[in-house]
């Protein structure tokens, strides 16, 4: 128990370091804030939809992009600046390092993602259960943060732009198949099958439940699937980084 608590303290130190260094980096700002903003504007302009109808997609897209904007770039930057070698020489485990990176993505994603919720509250848009939605937002943010660290495993490059672009090849298709722009019930059967393999699908559906009372899956399934995806991403991230860290140091 003492070992785990010590490693967690070191994870928080890594998180603090990442916050100071990486939040102001260009790729983080562009992929975390600018892209979702313009995607949302492109989706809303010219469509006669109420803010209540737009809110689930806005929440899902904002959470997904902000929570996955920091993680893919940390390892390449650490490799390029030669600080990864020094970090690995410290008495900190690989999982603790990755957890620190995940916390960095989590805090950035959560800080930006609550803005649409506060905006909706300011406009007096009612939620069926605000606290449950907030809990789902926290869980989904950590899930997407774990995904972002997983996406940084390959390729083991020291070029942040390459890592960010390759991660976008995964993230952008997920946005378009996850019920953000088209609700799941309006998709063809094969589209619903594909959407079921995306964690964003379940969070967007969760948001539709708690804002429009119009979800496709049972609410308990949405929460369960986000939690399962989180565990899968965490385990996969640790396993893959264990294999690629030596390549980064060579």
GIPE-V25221 format. One record per pair of residues at least 12 apart in sequence whose C-alpha atoms are under 10 Angstrom apart, sorted by the first residue. I is the first residue (numbers start at 0). J is the second residue. If there is no record, write none. Layout:
i j
I J
I J
//
This chain:
i j
3 92
3 95
5 90
5 91
5 95
6 90
6 91
6 92
6 93
6 94
6 95
6 96
6 98
6 99
7 91
7 92
7 94
7 95
7 96
7 98
7 99
8 91
8 95
8 99
9 89
9 90
9 91
9 92
9 95
9 96
9 98
9 99
10 91
10 92
10 93
10 94
10 95
10 96
10 97
10 98
10 99
10 100
10 101
10 102
10 103
11 95
11 96
11 98
11 99
11 100
11 102
11 103
12 96
12 99
13 86
13 95
13 96
13 97
13 98
13 99
13 100
13 102
13 103
14 96
14 97
14 98
14 99
14 100
14 101
14 102
14 103
14 104
14 105
14 106
15 99
15 100
15 102
15 103
16 99
16 100
16 103
17 69
17 70
17 73
17 99
17 100
17 102
17 103
17 104
18 69
18 100
18 102
18 103
18 104
18 106
18 107
19 103
20 73
21 69
21 70
21 72
21 73
21 76
21 103
21 104
22 68
22 69
22 103
22 104
22 107
24 69
24 72
25 160
26 68
26 69
26 71
26 72
26 159
26 160
26 163
26 164
27 64
27 65
27 67
27 68
27 69
27 70
27 71
27 72
27 104
27 107
27 163
28 65
28 68
28 69
29 64
29 65
29 68
30 64
30 65
30 67
30 68
30 69
30 163
30 164
30 167
31 61
31 62
31 63
31 64
31 65
31 66
31 67
31 68
31 69
31 107
31 108
31 111
32 61
32 64
32 65
32 68
32 108
32 111
33 64
33 65
34 60
34 61
34 64
34 65
35 57
35 60
35 61
35 62
35 63
35 64
35 65
36 57
36 60
36 61
36 64
38 57
38 60
38 61
39 53
39 56
39 57
39 60
39 61
39 179
39 180
40 57
42 56
42 57
42 179
42 180
43 57
43 180
50 119
50 122
50 124
51 119
51 124
51 125
51 126
51 207
51 210
51 211
52 207
52 210
52 211
53 179
53 180
53 207
53 210
54 115
54 116
54 119
54 124
54 179
54 203
54 206
54 207
54 210
54 211
55 115
55 116
55 178
55 179
55 180
55 202
55 203
55 204
55 205
55 206
55 207
55 208
55 209
55 210
55 211
56 174
56 177
56 178
56 179
56 180
56 181
56 182
56 202
56 203
56 204
56 206
56 207
57 112
57 115
57 116
57 179
57 180
57 203
57 206
58 112
58 113
58 114
58 115
58 116
58 136
58 179
58 202
58 203
58 206
58 207
59 112
59 136
59 139
59 140
59 174
59 177
59 178
59 179
59 199
59 200
59 201
59 202
59 203
59 204
59 205
59 206
59 207
60 112
60 174
60 177
60 179
60 180
60 199
60 202
60 203
61 108
61 109
61 111
61 112
61 113
61 114
61 115
61 140
62 105
62 107
62 108
62 109
62 110
62 111
62 112
62 113
62 115
62 136
62 137
62 139
62 140
62 141
62 143
62 144
62 199
62 202
62 203
63 108
63 112
63 139
63 140
63 141
63 142
63 143
63 144
63 146
63 147
63 170
63 173
63 174
63 198
63 199
63 202
63 203
64 108
64 111
64 112
64 140
64 143
64 144
64 147
64 167
64 170
64 171
64 174
65 104
65 105
65 106
65 107
65 108
65 109
65 110
65 111
65 112
65 140
65 143
65 144
66 101
66 102
66 103
66 104
66 105
66 106
66 107
66 108
66 109
66 110
66 111
66 112
66 139
66 140
66 141
66 142
66 143
66 144
66 145
66 146
66 147
67 101
67 104
67 105
67 107
67 108
67 140
67 141
67 142
67 143
67 144
67 145
67 146
67 147
67 148
67 149
67 150
67 163
67 166
67 167
67 170
68 104
68 105
68 107
68 108
68 143
68 144
68 147
68 148
68 163
68 166
68 167
69 100
69 101
69 103
69 104
69 105
69 106
69 107
69 108
69 144
69 147
69 148
69 151
69 163
70 97
70 99
70 100
70 101
70 102
70 103
70 104
70 105
70 143
70 144
70 145
70 146
70 147
70 148
70 149
70 150
70 151
70 162
70 163
70 166
71 100
71 104
71 144
71 146
71 147
71 148
71 149
71 150
71 151
71 152
71 153
71 159
71 160
71 161
71 162
71 163
71 164
71 165
71 166
71 167
72 100
72 147
72 148
72 150
72 151
72 157
72 158
72 159
72 160
72 161
72 162
72 163
72 166
73 97
73 100
73 103
73 104
73 147
73 148
73 151
73 157
73 159
73 162
74 97
74 100
74 148
74 151
74 152
74 155
74 156
74 157
74 158
74 159
74 162
74 240
74 244
74 247
75 151
75 152
75 154
75 155
75 156
75 157
75 158
75 159
75 160
75 161
75 162
75 163
75 247
76 156
76 157
76 158
76 159
76 160
76 162
77 157
77 159
77 247
78 155
78 156
78 157
78 158
78 159
78 244
78 247
78 248
79 156
79 157
79 158
79 159
79 247
79 248
80 157
81 157
81 247
81 248
83 244
83 247
83 248
84 244
84 245
84 247
84 248
87 244
87 248
93 237
93 238
93 240
93 241
93 244
94 233
94 234
94 236
94 237
94 238
94 240
94 241
95 237
96 237
97 145
97 148
97 149
97 233
97 236
97 237
97 240
98 144
98 145
98 148
98 233
98 236
98 237
100 144
100 145
100 147
100 148
101 140
101 141
101 142
101 143
101 144
101 145
101 146
101 147
101 148
101 149
101 233
102 140
102 141
102 144
102 145
103 144
104 140
104 141
104 143
104 144
104 145
104 146
104 147
104 148
105 137
105 138
105 139
105 140
105 141
105 142
105 143
105 144
105 145
105 147
106 137
106 140
106 141
106 144
107 140
107 144
108 136
108 137
108 139
108 140
108 141
108 143
108 144
109 133
109 136
109 137
109 138
109 139
109 140
109 141
112 133
112 136
112 137
112 140
113 133
113 136
113 137
116 129
116 132
116 133
116 136
124 210
125 209
125 210
125 211
126 206
126 208
126 209
126 210
126 211
126 212
127 208
127 209
127 210
127 211
127 212
128 208
128 209
128 210
129 209
129 210
130 209
131 205
131 206
131 209
132 202
132 205
132 206
132 207
132 208
132 209
132 210
133 206
134 222
135 202
135 203
135 205
135 206
135 209
135 221
135 222
135 225
135 226
136 202
136 203
136 205
136 206
138 202
138 222
138 225
138 226
138 229
139 198
139 199
139 201
139 202
139 203
139 222
139 225
139 226
139 228
139 229
140 202
140 225
140 229
141 225
141 226
141 229
141 233
142 198
142 199
142 225
142 226
142 227
142 228
142 229
142 230
142 231
142 232
142 233
143 198
143 199
143 225
143 228
143 229
143 232
144 229
144 232
144 233
145 228
145 229
145 230
145 231
145 232
145 233
145 234
145 235
145 236
145 237
146 166
146 170
146 198
146 228
146 229
146 231
146 232
146 233
146 235
146 236
147 163
147 166
147 170
147 232
147 236
148 232
148 233
148 235
148 236
148 237
148 240
149 166
149 231
149 232
149 233
149 234
149 235
149 236
149 237
149 238
149 239
149 240
150 162
150 163
150 165
150 166
150 167
150 169
150 170
150 232
150 236
150 239
151 163
151 165
151 166
151 236
151 239
151 240
151 243
152 235
152 236
152 237
152 238
152 239
152 240
152 241
152 242
152 243
152 244
152 247
153 165
153 166
153 239
153 240
153 243
154 243
154 246
154 247
155 240
155 242
155 243
155 244
155 245
155 246
155 247
155 248
156 243
156 246
156 247
157 247
170 199
172 197
173 193
173 194
173 196
173 197
173 198
173 199
173 200
174 194
174 197
174 199
174 200
175 194
175 199
175 200
176 190
176 191
176 192
176 193
176 194
176 195
176 196
176 197
176 199
176 200
177 190
177 191
177 193
177 194
177 195
177 196
177 197
177 198
177 199
177 200
177 201
177 202
177 203
177 204
178 190
178 191
178 194
178 197
178 199
178 200
178 201
178 202
178 203
178 204
178 207
178 215
179 199
179 200
179 202
179 203
179 204
179 207
182 200
182 203
182 204
182 207
182 213
182 214
182 215
183 195
183 200
183 203
183 204
183 214
183 215
183 216
184 213
184 214
184 215
184 216
195 216
195 224
196 224
196 228
197 224
197 225
197 228
198 221
198 224
198 225
198 226
198 227
198 228
198 229
199 221
199 224
199 225
199 228
200 215
200 216
200 221
200 224
200 225
201 214
201 215
201 216
201 217
201 218
201 220
201 221
201 222
201 223
201 224
201 225
202 218
202 221
202 222
202 224
202 225
203 221
204 216
204 217
204 218
204 220
204 221
204 222
205 217
205 218
205 219
205 220
205 221
205 222
205 225
206 218
206 221
208 221
//
